[in-house]
Amino acid sequence: MKNETEKDSAVYLNSWIKGFNEGYNFIFKAASFAQKASNFVLGQQLMEQE
């Protein structure tokens, strides 16, 4: 299990490194996607509360 977790972590970190090497707009795109996901989740929670 530990080796699998380490491998997954390395793949994840390498994807961020690749993105930064392609340009700093990568971080803004990631932040935009995170905001959209957050808005979706919060919207779903509000709908469930009504």
C-alpha positions in Angstrom: 0.0 0.0 0.0 2.8 2.4 0.9 4.5 2.0 -2.5 1.3 2.5 -4.3 0.6 5.7 -2.4 4.1 7.0 -3.1 3.7 6.2 -6.8 0.4 8.1 -6.9 1.9 11.0 -5.1 4.8 11.2 -7.5 2.4 11.1 -10.5 0.3 13.9 -8.9 3.4 16.1 -8.2 4.8 15.4 -11.7 1.5 16.6 -13.3 1.9 19.9 -11.4 5.5 20.3 -12.4 4.6 19.7 -16.0 1.9 22.3 -15.8 4.2 24.9 -14.4 6.8 24.1 -17.0 4.2 24.8 -19.7 3.4 28.2 -18.2 2.2 29.9 -15.1 -1.4 30.2 -16.5 -1.7 26.6 -15.4 -2.2 27.7 -11.8 -5.0 30.1 -12.8 -6.8 27.4 -14.7 -6.5 25.0 -11.8 -7.9 27.7 -9.4 -10.7 28.4 -11.8 -11.7 24.7 -12.0 -11.5 24.4 -8.2 -13.8 27.4 -7.8 -16.3 25.9 -10.3 -16.2 22.6 -8.4 -16.7 24.4 -5.1 -19.6 26.4 -6.5 -21.2 23.2 -7.8 -20.9 21.4 -4.4 -22.2 24.4 -2.4 -25.0 24.8 -4.9 -26.0 21.1 -4.4 -25.9 21.5 -0.6 -28.2 24.6 -0.8 -30.6 22.7 -3.0 -30.7 19.8 -0.5 -31.4 22.2 2.4 -34.4 23.7 0.7 
